[in-house]
Amino acid sequence: MQKPAKYLVVIDSGGEMVARMFDGARRPIVDFDASSSEVVVMTQGLAPTQDANGAEWNTALAGHSTLERAQAEVYALDV
């Protein structure tokens, strides 16, 4: 059984904004277009932290540049 999503990261990926969902251990669950209505629904009432450059994100966001990670919006989802 898959663990529930704990984090939603909205991040630039080669010029396109993607929403990436991760479980509590920051293992990837799904990636999708950040302009979808689901992002609005999931983040309603939540304030993002802006920066995914912490060491805890190194493995999960290894394919992203330092700049992309610095500009990312990280949401902790209510689970």
PyMOL Python script that loads the backbone (N, CA, C, O; Angstrom):
from pymol import cmd

cmd.read_pdbstr("""\
ATOM      1  N   MET A   1       0.836  -1.168   0.000  1.00  0.00           N
ATOM      2  CA  MET A   1       0.000   0.000   0.000  1.00  0.00           C
ATOM      3  C   MET A   1       0.890   1.244   0.000  1.00  0.00           C
ATOM      4  O   MET A   1       1.841   1.338   0.775  1.00  0.00           O
ATOM      5  N   GLN A   2       0.575   2.174  -0.860  1.00  0.00           N
ATOM      6  CA  GLN A   2       1.359   3.401  -0.982  1.00  0.00           C
ATOM      7  C   GLN A   2       1.045   4.351   0.169  1.00  0.00           C
ATOM      8  O   GLN A   2      -0.109   4.512   0.567  1.00  0.00           O
ATOM      9  N   LYS A   3       2.102   4.979   0.697  1.00  0.00           N
ATOM     10  CA  LYS A   3       1.915   5.950   1.771  1.00  0.00           C
ATOM     11  C   LYS A   3       1.295   7.215   1.199  1.00  0.00           C
ATOM     12  O   LYS A   3       1.472   7.514   0.018  1.00  0.00           O
ATOM     13  N   PRO A   4       0.561   7.970   2.037  1.00  0.00           N
ATOM     14  CA  PRO A   4      -0.066   9.199   1.551  1.00  0.00           C
ATOM     15  C   PRO A   4       0.972  10.286   1.272  1.00  0.00           C
ATOM     16  O   PRO A   4       2.072  10.276   1.824  1.00  0.00           O
ATOM     17  N   ALA A   5       0.599  11.203   0.419  1.00  0.00           N
ATOM     18  CA  ALA A   5       1.479  12.326   0.086  1.00  0.00           C
ATOM     19  C   ALA A   5       1.575  13.251   1.288  1.00  0.00           C
ATOM     20  O   ALA A   5       0.569  13.586   1.915  1.00  0.00           O
ATOM     21  N   LYS A   6       2.792  13.656   1.597  1.00  0.00           N
ATOM     22  CA  LYS A   6       3.039  14.574   2.705  1.00  0.00           C
ATOM     23  C   LYS A   6       3.512  15.936   2.196  1.00  0.00           C
ATOM     24  O   LYS A   6       3.254  16.965   2.821  1.00  0.00           O
ATOM     25  N   TYR A   7       4.208  15.931   1.053  1.00  0.00           N
ATOM     26  CA  TYR A   7       4.764  17.165   0.503  1.00  0.00           C
ATOM     27  C   TYR A   7       4.357  17.351  -0.948  1.00  0.00           C
ATOM     28  O   TYR A   7       4.277  16.395  -1.719  1.00  0.00           O
ATOM     29  N   LEU A   8       4.102  18.597  -1.299  1.00  0.00           N
ATOM     30  CA  LEU A   8       3.870  18.990  -2.683  1.00  0.00           C
ATOM     31  C   LEU A   8       4.911  20.058  -2.997  1.00  0.00           C
ATOM     32  O   LEU A   8       4.978  21.089  -2.327  1.00  0.00           O
ATOM     33  N   VAL A   9       5.720  19.802  -4.017  1.00  0.00           N
ATOM     34  CA  VAL A   9       6.760  20.746  -4.415  1.00  0.00           C
ATOM     35  C   VAL A   9       6.417  21.258  -5.808  1.00  0.00           C
ATOM     36  O   VAL A   9       6.288  20.480  -6.754  1.00  0.00           O
ATOM     37  N   VAL A  10       6.271  22.562  -5.922  1.00  0.00           N
ATOM     38  CA  VAL A  10       6.038  23.197  -7.220  1.00  0.00           C
ATOM     39  C   VAL A  10       7.388  23.761  -7.640  1.00  0.00           C
ATOM     40  O   VAL A  10       7.947  24.631  -6.972  1.00  0.00           O
ATOM     41  N   ILE A  11       7.909  23.248  -8.765  1.00  0.00           N
ATOM     42  CA  ILE A  11       9.280  23.546  -9.143  1.00  0.00           C
ATOM     43  C   ILE A  11       9.430  23.631 -10.656  1.00  0.00           C
ATOM     44  O   ILE A  11       8.742  22.935 -11.402  1.00  0.00           O
ATOM     45  N   ASP A  12      10.329  24.485 -11.091  1.00  0.00           N
ATOM     46  CA  ASP A  12      10.654  24.602 -12.513  1.00  0.00           C
ATOM     47  C   ASP A  12      11.464  23.369 -12.910  1.00  0.00           C
ATOM     48  O   ASP A  12      12.376  22.947 -12.199  1.00  0.00           O
ATOM     49  N   SER A  13      11.116  22.819 -14.036  1.00  0.00           N
ATOM     50  CA  SER A  13      11.839  21.655 -14.548  1.00  0.00           C
ATOM     51  C   SER A  13      12.092  21.882 -16.024  1.00  0.00           C
ATOM     52  O   SER A  13      11.267  21.526 -16.865  1.00  0.00           O
ATOM     53  N   GLY A  14      13.229  22.473 -16.337  1.00  0.00           N
ATOM     54  CA  GLY A  14      13.573  22.729 -17.731  1.00  0.00           C
ATOM     55  C   GLY A  14      12.652  23.729 -18.396  1.00  0.00           C
ATOM     56  O   GLY A  14      12.361  23.599 -19.585  1.00  0.00           O
ATOM     57  N   GLY A  15      12.187  24.724 -17.662  1.00  0.00           N
ATOM     58  CA  GLY A  15      11.329  25.749 -18.224  1.00  0.00           C
ATOM     59  C   GLY A  15       9.846  25.502 -18.071  1.00  0.00           C
ATOM     60  O   GLY A  15       9.040  26.350 -18.452  1.00  0.00           O
ATOM     61  N   GLU A  16       9.468  24.373 -17.529  1.00  0.00           N
ATOM     62  CA  GLU A  16       8.057  24.075 -17.277  1.00  0.00           C
ATOM     63  C   GLU A  16       7.859  23.852 -15.784  1.00  0.00           C
ATOM     64  O   GLU A  16       8.671  23.201 -15.128  1.00  0.00           O
ATOM     65  N   MET A  17       6.768  24.401 -15.258  1.00  0.00           N
ATOM     66  CA  MET A  17       6.474  24.207 -13.838  1.00  0.00           C
ATOM     67  C   MET A  17       5.791  22.856 -13.643  1.00  0.00           C
ATOM     68  O   MET A  17       4.810  22.531 -14.312  1.00  0.00           O
ATOM     69  N   VAL A  18       6.334  22.088 -12.719  1.00  0.00           N
ATOM     70  CA  VAL A  18       5.749  20.793 -12.393  1.00  0.00           C
ATOM     71  C   VAL A  18       5.423  20.747 -10.908  1.00  0.00           C
ATOM     72  O   VAL A  18       6.065  21.406 -10.091  1.00  0.00           O
ATOM     73  N   ALA A  19       4.427  19.967 -10.583  1.00  0.00           N
ATOM     74  CA  ALA A  19       4.079  19.688  -9.198  1.00  0.00           C
ATOM     75  C   ALA A  19       4.543  18.262  -8.934  1.00  0.00           C
ATOM     76  O   ALA A  19       4.195  17.329  -9.658  1.00  0.00           O
ATOM     77  N   ARG A  20       5.331  18.118  -7.887  1.00  0.00           N
ATOM     78  CA  ARG A  20       5.867  16.803  -7.539  1.00  0.00           C
ATOM     79  C   ARG A  20       5.401  16.468  -6.134  1.00  0.00           C
ATOM     80  O   ARG A  20       5.585  17.257  -5.208  1.00  0.00           O
ATOM     81  N   MET A  21       4.800  15.305  -5.977  1.00  0.00           N
ATOM     82  CA  MET A  21       4.314  14.868  -4.666  1.00  0.00           C
ATOM     83  C   MET A  21       5.257  13.818  -4.095  1.00  0.00           C
ATOM     84  O   MET A  21       5.758  12.942  -4.801  1.00  0.00           O
ATOM     85  N   PHE A  22       5.480  13.943  -2.770  1.00  0.00           N
ATOM     86  CA  PHE A  22       6.387  13.041  -2.063  1.00  0.00           C
ATOM     87  C   PHE A  22       5.718  12.553  -0.783  1.00  0.00           C
ATOM     88  O   PHE A  22       4.872  13.240  -0.211  1.00  0.00           O
ATOM     89  N   ASP A  23       6.106  11.360  -0.342  1.00  0.00           N
ATOM     90  CA  ASP A  23       5.604  10.869   0.940  1.00  0.00           C
ATOM     91  C   ASP A  23       6.440  11.468   2.069  1.00  0.00           C
ATOM     92  O   ASP A  23       7.320  12.289   1.810  1.00  0.00           O
ATOM     93  N   GLY A  24       6.186  11.079   3.295  1.00  0.00           N
ATOM     94  CA  GLY A  24       6.878  11.629   4.448  1.00  0.00           C
ATOM     95  C   GLY A  24       8.377  11.390   4.447  1.00  0.00           C
ATOM     96  O   GLY A  24       9.120  12.144   5.075  1.00  0.00           O
ATOM     97  N   ALA A  25       8.837  10.355   3.753  1.00  0.00           N
ATOM     98  CA  ALA A  25      10.270  10.071   3.637  1.00  0.00           C
ATOM     99  C   ALA A  25      10.862  10.732   2.399  1.00  0.00           C
ATOM    100  O   ALA A  25      12.008  10.470   2.034  1.00  0.00           O
ATOM    101  N   ARG A  26      10.088  11.576   1.765  1.00  0.00           N
ATOM    102  CA  ARG A  26      10.469  12.304   0.543  1.00  0.00           C
ATOM    103  C   ARG A  26      10.762  11.371  -0.634  1.00  0.00           C
ATOM    104  O   ARG A  26      11.631  11.640  -1.463  1.00  0.00           O
ATOM    105  N   ARG A  27      10.015  10.274  -0.679  1.00  0.00           N
ATOM    106  CA  ARG A  27      10.058   9.387  -1.844  1.00  0.00           C
ATOM    107  C   ARG A  27       9.009   9.879  -2.830  1.00  0.00           C
ATOM    108  O   ARG A  27       7.900  10.230  -2.426  1.00  0.00           O
ATOM    109  N   PRO A  28       9.345   9.910  -4.125  1.00  0.00           N
ATOM    110  CA  PRO A  28       8.397  10.426  -5.117  1.00  0.00           C
ATOM    111  C   PRO A  28       7.155   9.554  -5.239  1.00  0.00           C
ATOM    112  O   PRO A  28       7.217   8.326  -5.186  1.00  0.00           O
ATOM    113  N   ILE A  29       6.017  10.239  -5.405  1.00  0.00           N
ATOM    114  CA  ILE A  29       4.747   9.551  -5.619  1.00  0.00           C
ATOM    115  C   ILE A  29       4.256   9.800  -7.036  1.00  0.00           C
ATOM    116  O   ILE A  29       3.971   8.857  -7.774  1.00  0.00           O
ATOM    117  N   VAL A  30       4.158  11.081  -7.420  1.00  0.00           N
ATOM    118  CA  VAL A  30       3.661  11.421  -8.754  1.00  0.00           C
ATOM    119  C   VAL A  30       4.121  12.827  -9.118  1.00  0.00           C
ATOM    120  O   VAL A  30       4.307  13.676  -8.246  1.00  0.00           O
ATOM    121  N   ASP A  31       4.301  13.063 -10.412  1.00  0.00           N
ATOM    122  CA  ASP A  31       4.588  14.387 -10.961  1.00  0.00           C
ATOM    123  C   ASP A  31       3.469  14.744 -11.926  1.00  0.00           C
ATOM    124  O   ASP A  31       2.967  13.878 -12.643  1.00  0.00           O
ATOM    125  N   PHE A  32       3.067  16.032 -11.948  1.00  0.00           N
ATOM    126  CA  PHE A  32       2.052  16.468 -12.889  1.00  0.00           C
ATOM    127  C   PHE A  32       2.205  17.959 -13.149  1.00  0.00           C
ATOM    128  O   PHE A  32       2.989  18.637 -12.485  1.00  0.00           O
ATOM    129  N   ASP A  33       1.463  18.458 -14.106  1.00  0.00           N
ATOM    130  CA  ASP A  33       1.518  19.860 -14.516  1.00  0.00           C
ATOM    131  C   ASP A  33       1.083  20.753 -13.359  1.00  0.00           C
ATOM    132  O   ASP A  33      -0.006  20.581 -12.812  1.00  0.00           O
ATOM    133  N   ALA A  34       1.934  21.706 -12.987  1.00  0.00           N
ATOM    134  CA  ALA A  34       1.638  22.585 -11.853  1.00  0.00           C
ATOM    135  C   ALA A  34       0.508  23.564 -12.129  1.00  0.00           C
ATOM    136  O   ALA A  34      -0.003  24.187 -11.198  1.00  0.00           O
ATOM    137  N   SER A  35       0.106  23.713 -13.384  1.00  0.00           N
ATOM    138  CA  SER A  35      -0.994  24.636 -13.688  1.00  0.00           C
ATOM    139  C   SER A  35      -2.357  23.957 -13.550  1.00  0.00           C
ATOM    140  O   SER A  35      -3.382  24.586 -13.809  1.00  0.00           O
ATOM    141  N   SER A  36      -2.385  22.701 -13.152  1.00  0.00           N
ATOM    142  CA  SER A  36      -3.663  21.997 -13.028  1.00  0.00           C
ATOM    143  C   SER A  36      -4.444  22.494 -11.819  1.00  0.00           C
ATOM    144  O   SER A  36      -3.871  23.001 -10.854  1.00  0.00           O
ATOM    145  N   SER A  37      -5.738  22.342 -11.888  1.00  0.00           N
ATOM    146  CA  SER A  37      -6.612  22.804 -10.806  1.00  0.00           C
ATOM    147  C   SER A  37      -6.366  22.034  -9.509  1.00  0.00           C
ATOM    148  O   SER A  37      -6.670  22.543  -8.431  1.00  0.00           O
ATOM    149  N   GLU A  38      -5.830  20.833  -9.590  1.00  0.00           N
ATOM    150  CA  GLU A  38      -5.560  20.044  -8.396  1.00  0.00           C
ATOM    151  C   GLU A  38      -4.582  20.753  -7.468  1.00  0.00           C
ATOM    152  O   GLU A  38      -4.701  20.650  -6.247  1.00  0.00           O
ATOM    153  N   VAL A  39      -3.611  21.475  -8.040  1.00  0.00           N
ATOM    154  CA  VAL A  39      -2.631  22.194  -7.220  1.00  0.00           C
ATOM    155  C   VAL A  39      -3.334  23.263  -6.395  1.00  0.00           C
ATOM    156  O   VAL A  39      -3.039  23.429  -5.212  1.00  0.00           O
ATOM    157  N   VAL A  40      -4.254  23.981  -7.006  1.00  0.00           N
ATOM    158  CA  VAL A  40      -5.001  25.024  -6.300  1.00  0.00           C
ATOM    159  C   VAL A  40      -5.792  24.410  -5.139  1.00  0.00           C
ATOM    160  O   VAL A  40      -5.792  24.943  -4.030  1.00  0.00           O
ATOM    161  N   VAL A  41      -6.450  23.310  -5.398  1.00  0.00           N
ATOM    162  CA  VAL A  41      -7.258  22.656  -4.371  1.00  0.00           C
ATOM    163  C   VAL A  41      -6.377  22.150  -3.226  1.00  0.00           C
ATOM    164  O   VAL A  41      -6.705  22.357  -2.058  1.00  0.00           O
ATOM    165  N   MET A  42      -5.276  21.497  -3.547  1.00  0.00           N
ATOM    166  CA  MET A  42      -4.409  20.919  -2.519  1.00  0.00           C
ATOM    167  C   MET A  42      -3.711  21.963  -1.663  1.00  0.00           C
ATOM    168  O   MET A  42      -3.421  21.707  -0.495  1.00  0.00           O
ATOM    169  N   THR A  43      -3.439  23.129  -2.222  1.00  0.00           N
ATOM    170  CA  THR A  43      -2.677  24.139  -1.490  1.00  0.00           C
ATOM    171  C   THR A  43      -3.549  25.226  -0.861  1.00  0.00           C
ATOM    172  O   THR A  43      -3.031  26.136  -0.213  1.00  0.00           O
ATOM    173  N   GLN A  44      -4.848  25.139  -1.045  1.00  0.00           N
ATOM    174  CA  GLN A  44      -5.748  26.145  -0.497  1.00  0.00           C
ATOM    175  C   GLN A  44      -5.570  26.234   1.017  1.00  0.00           C
ATOM    176  O   GLN A  44      -5.691  25.237   1.728  1.00  0.00           O
ATOM    177  N   GLY A  45      -5.282  27.441   1.495  1.00  0.00           N
ATOM    178  CA  GLY A  45      -5.099  27.670   2.919  1.00  0.00           C
ATOM    179  C   GLY A  45      -3.725  27.331   3.453  1.00  0.00           C
ATOM    180  O   GLY A  45      -3.462  27.529   4.639  1.00  0.00           O
ATOM    181  N   LEU A  46      -2.839  26.821   2.605  1.00  0.00           N
ATOM    182  CA  LEU A  46      -1.488  26.475   3.038  1.00  0.00           C
ATOM    183  C   LEU A  46      -0.490  27.531   2.585  1.00  0.00           C
ATOM    184  O   LEU A  46      -0.639  28.109   1.508  1.00  0.00           O
ATOM    185  N   ALA A  47       0.504  27.780   3.385  1.00  0.00           N
ATOM    186  CA  ALA A  47       1.576  28.706   3.012  1.00  0.00           C
ATOM    187  C   ALA A  47       2.818  27.881   2.685  1.00  0.00           C
ATOM    188  O   ALA A  47       3.232  27.039   3.482  1.00  0.00           O
ATOM    189  N   PRO A  48       3.414  28.121   1.517  1.00  0.00           N
ATOM    190  CA  PRO A  48       4.605  27.343   1.164  1.00  0.00           C
ATOM    191  C   PRO A  48       5.846  27.911   1.836  1.00  0.00           C
ATOM    192  O   PRO A  48       5.911  29.088   2.192  1.00  0.00           O
ATOM    193  N   THR A  49       6.819  27.038   1.995  1.00  0.00           N
ATOM    194  CA  THR A  49       8.158  27.525   2.293  1.00  0.00           C
ATOM    195  C   THR A  49       8.790  27.698   0.932  1.00  0.00           C
ATOM    196  O   THR A  49       8.481  26.942   0.012  1.00  0.00           O
ATOM    197  N   GLN A  50       9.639  28.640   0.785  1.00  0.00           N
ATOM    198  CA  GLN A  50      10.247  28.834  -0.520  1.00  0.00           C
ATOM    199  C   GLN A  50      11.706  28.488  -0.418  1.00  0.00           C
ATOM    200  O   GLN A  50      12.524  29.313  -0.013  1.00  0.00           O
ATOM    201  N   ASP A  51      12.032  27.280  -0.780  1.00  0.00           N
ATOM    202  CA  ASP A  51      13.405  26.819  -0.791  1.00  0.00           C
ATOM    203  C   ASP A  51      13.402  25.320  -0.562  1.00  0.00           C
ATOM    204  O   ASP A  51      12.937  24.838   0.471  1.00  0.00           O
ATOM    205  N   ALA A  52      13.907  24.615  -1.499  1.00  0.00           N
ATOM    206  CA  ALA A  52      14.056  23.170  -1.360  1.00  0.00           C
ATOM    207  C   ALA A  52      15.537  22.811  -1.448  1.00  0.00           C
ATOM    208  O   ALA A  52      15.897  21.746  -1.949  1.00  0.00           O
ATOM    209  N   ASN A  53      16.396  23.712  -0.954  1.00  0.00           N
ATOM    210  CA  ASN A  53      17.836  23.477  -1.006  1.00  0.00           C
ATOM    211  C   ASN A  53      18.372  22.752   0.217  1.00  0.00           C
ATOM    212  O   ASN A  53      19.566  22.457   0.280  1.00  0.00           O
ATOM    213  N   GLY A  54      17.522  22.462   1.184  1.00  0.00           N
ATOM    214  CA  GLY A  54      17.979  21.750   2.374  1.00  0.00           C
ATOM    215  C   GLY A  54      18.453  20.345   2.043  1.00  0.00           C
ATOM    216  O   GLY A  54      18.002  19.738   1.071  1.00  0.00           O
ATOM    217  N   ALA A  55      19.353  19.843   2.847  1.00  0.00           N
ATOM    218  CA  ALA A  55      19.926  18.509   2.633  1.00  0.00           C
ATOM    219  C   ALA A  55      18.860  17.427   2.568  1.00  0.00           C
ATOM    220  O   ALA A  55      19.046  16.409   1.900  1.00  0.00           O
ATOM    221  N   GLU A  56      17.725  17.644   3.270  1.00  0.00           N
ATOM    222  CA  GLU A  56      16.664  16.637   3.272  1.00  0.00           C
ATOM    223  C   GLU A  56      16.051  16.439   1.887  1.00  0.00           C
ATOM    224  O   GLU A  56      15.394  15.426   1.643  1.00  0.00           O
ATOM    225  N   TRP A  57      16.259  17.400   0.972  1.00  0.00           N
ATOM    226  CA  TRP A  57      15.714  17.307  -0.381  1.00  0.00           C
ATOM    227  C   TRP A  57      16.756  16.854  -1.414  1.00  0.00           C
ATOM    228  O   TRP A  57      16.417  16.723  -2.591  1.00  0.00           O
ATOM    229  N   ASN A  58      17.989  16.614  -1.020  1.00  0.00           N
ATOM    230  CA  ASN A  58      19.051  16.289  -1.975  1.00  0.00           C
ATOM    231  C   ASN A  58      18.718  15.097  -2.867  1.00  0.00           C
ATOM    232  O   ASN A  58      18.879  15.177  -4.085  1.00  0.00           O
ATOM    233  N   THR A  59      18.269  14.021  -2.294  1.00  0.00           N
ATOM    234  CA  THR A  59      17.962  12.827  -3.092  1.00  0.00           C
ATOM    235  C   THR A  59      16.688  13.020  -3.905  1.00  0.00           C
ATOM    236  O   THR A  59      16.652  12.700  -5.093  1.00  0.00           O
ATOM    237  N   ALA A  60      15.654  13.537  -3.274  1.00  0.00           N
ATOM    238  CA  ALA A  60      14.346  13.678  -3.929  1.00  0.00           C
ATOM    239  C   ALA A  60      14.400  14.610  -5.133  1.00  0.00           C
ATOM    240  O   ALA A  60      13.715  14.375  -6.128  1.00  0.00           O
ATOM    241  N   LEU A  61      15.210  15.667  -5.052  1.00  0.00           N
ATOM    242  CA  LEU A  61      15.254  16.675  -6.120  1.00  0.00           C
ATOM    243  C   LEU A  61      16.615  16.715  -6.808  1.00  0.00           C
ATOM    244  O   LEU A  61      17.048  17.763  -7.286  1.00  0.00           O
ATOM    245  N   ALA A  62      17.276  15.578  -6.853  1.00  0.00           N
ATOM    246  CA  ALA A  62      18.633  15.503  -7.408  1.00  0.00           C
ATOM    247  C   ALA A  62      18.725  15.982  -8.849  1.00  0.00           C
ATOM    248  O   ALA A  62      19.782  16.468  -9.249  1.00  0.00           O
ATOM    249  N   GLY A  63      17.687  15.869  -9.633  1.00  0.00           N
ATOM    250  CA  GLY A  63      17.727  16.277 -11.034  1.00  0.00           C
ATOM    251  C   GLY A  63      17.507  17.762 -11.264  1.00  0.00           C
ATOM    252  O   GLY A  63      17.548  18.223 -12.405  1.00  0.00           O
ATOM    253  N   HIS A  64      17.276  18.510 -10.205  1.00  0.00           N
ATOM    254  CA  HIS A  64      17.003  19.942 -10.323  1.00  0.00           C
ATOM    255  C   HIS A  64      18.231  20.762  -9.946  1.00  0.00           C
ATOM    256  O   HIS A  64      19.029  20.355  -9.101  1.00  0.00           O
ATOM    257  N   SER A  65      18.370  21.910 -10.577  1.00  0.00           N
ATOM    258  CA  SER A  65      19.499  22.792 -10.292  1.00  0.00           C
ATOM    259  C   SER A  65      19.311  23.484  -8.942  1.00  0.00           C
ATOM    260  O   SER A  65      18.218  23.483  -8.376  1.00  0.00           O
ATOM    261  N   THR A  66      20.381  24.065  -8.447  1.00  0.00           N
ATOM    262  CA  THR A  66      20.321  24.823  -7.198  1.00  0.00           C
ATOM    263  C   THR A  66      19.343  25.976  -7.319  1.00  0.00           C
ATOM    264  O   THR A  66      18.598  26.256  -6.380  1.00  0.00           O
ATOM    265  N   LEU A  67      19.334  26.653  -8.470  1.00  0.00           N
ATOM    266  CA  LEU A  67      18.409  27.765  -8.685  1.00  0.00           C
ATOM    267  C   LEU A  67      16.964  27.277  -8.682  1.00  0.00           C
ATOM    268  O   LEU A  67      16.107  27.888  -8.043  1.00  0.00           O
ATOM    269  N   GLU A  68      16.684  26.183  -9.390  1.00  0.00           N
ATOM    270  CA  GLU A  68      15.324  25.628  -9.403  1.00  0.00           C
ATOM    271  C   GLU A  68      14.879  25.276  -7.988  1.00  0.00           C
ATOM    272  O   GLU A  68      13.743  25.555  -7.606  1.00  0.00           O
ATOM    273  N   ARG A  69      15.758  24.673  -7.221  1.00  0.00           N
ATOM    274  CA  ARG A  69      15.422  24.292  -5.846  1.00  0.00           C
ATOM    275  C   ARG A  69      15.224  25.507  -4.961  1.00  0.00           C
ATOM    276  O   ARG A  69      14.359  25.499  -4.086  1.00  0.00           O
ATOM    277  N   ALA A  70      16.010  26.548  -5.173  1.00  0.00           N
ATOM    278  CA  ALA A  70      15.881  27.762  -4.359  1.00  0.00           C
ATOM    279  C   ALA A  70      14.563  28.488  -4.635  1.00  0.00           C
ATOM    280  O   ALA A  70      14.027  29.156  -3.751  1.00  0.00           O
ATOM    281  N   GLN A  71      14.046  28.361  -5.842  1.00  0.00           N
ATOM    282  CA  GLN A  71      12.813  29.049  -6.215  1.00  0.00           C
ATOM    283  C   GLN A  71      11.571  28.176  -6.038  1.00  0.00           C
ATOM    284  O   GLN A  71      10.453  28.634  -6.276  1.00  0.00           O
ATOM    285  N   ALA A  72      11.760  26.936  -5.628  1.00  0.00           N
ATOM    286  CA  ALA A  72      10.646  25.998  -5.460  1.00  0.00           C
ATOM    287  C   ALA A  72       9.750  26.413  -4.303  1.00  0.00           C
ATOM    288  O   ALA A  72      10.197  27.048  -3.348  1.00  0.00           O
ATOM    289  N   GLU A  73       8.488  26.047  -4.403  1.00  0.00           N
ATOM    290  CA  GLU A  73       7.533  26.222  -3.317  1.00  0.00           C
ATOM    291  C   GLU A  73       7.241  24.837  -2.743  1.00  0.00           C
ATOM    292  O   GLU A  73       6.812  23.931  -3.458  1.00  0.00           O
ATOM    293  N   VAL A  74       7.477  24.693  -1.462  1.00  0.00           N
ATOM    294  CA  VAL A  74       7.274  23.406  -0.792  1.00  0.00           C
ATOM    295  C   VAL A  74       6.083  23.538   0.151  1.00  0.00           C
ATOM    296  O   VAL A  74       6.066  24.398   1.033  1.00  0.00           O
ATOM    297  N   TYR A  75       5.096  22.684  -0.045  1.00  0.00           N
ATOM    298  CA  TYR A  75       3.885  22.675   0.783  1.00  0.00           C
ATOM    299  C   TYR A  75       3.875  21.397   1.619  1.00  0.00           C
ATOM    300  O   TYR A  75       4.079  20.307   1.084  1.00  0.00           O
ATOM    301  N   ALA A  76       3.642  21.521   2.904  1.00  0.00           N
ATOM    302  CA  ALA A  76       3.400  20.364   3.759  1.00  0.00           C
ATOM    303  C   ALA A  76       1.897  20.137   3.756  1.00  0.00           C
ATOM    304  O   ALA A  76       1.133  20.986   4.216  1.00  0.00           O
ATOM    305  N   LEU A  77       1.479  18.999   3.242  1.00  0.00           N
ATOM    306  CA  LEU A  77       0.055  18.702   3.084  1.00  0.00           C
ATOM    307  C   LEU A  77      -0.526  18.136   4.374  1.00  0.00           C
ATOM    308  O   LEU A  77       0.164  17.445   5.124  1.00  0.00           O
ATOM    309  N   ASP A  78      -1.776  18.427   4.623  1.00  0.00           N
ATOM    310  CA  ASP A  78      -2.488  17.854   5.762  1.00  0.00           C
ATOM    311  C   ASP A  78      -2.872  16.435   5.405  1.00  0.00           C
ATOM    312  O   ASP A  78      -3.644  16.202   4.475  1.00  0.00           O
ATOM    313  N   VAL A  79      -2.326  15.488   6.152  1.00  0.00           N
ATOM    314  CA  VAL A  79      -2.665  14.077   5.889  1.00  0.00           C
ATOM    315  C   VAL A  79      -3.286  13.442   7.111  1.00  0.00           C
ATOM    316  O   VAL A  79      -3.637  12.262   7.084  1.00  0.00           O
TER     317      VAL A  79
END
""", "prot")
cmd.dss("prot")
cmd.show_as("cartoon", "prot")
cmd.util.cbc("prot")
cmd.orient("prot")
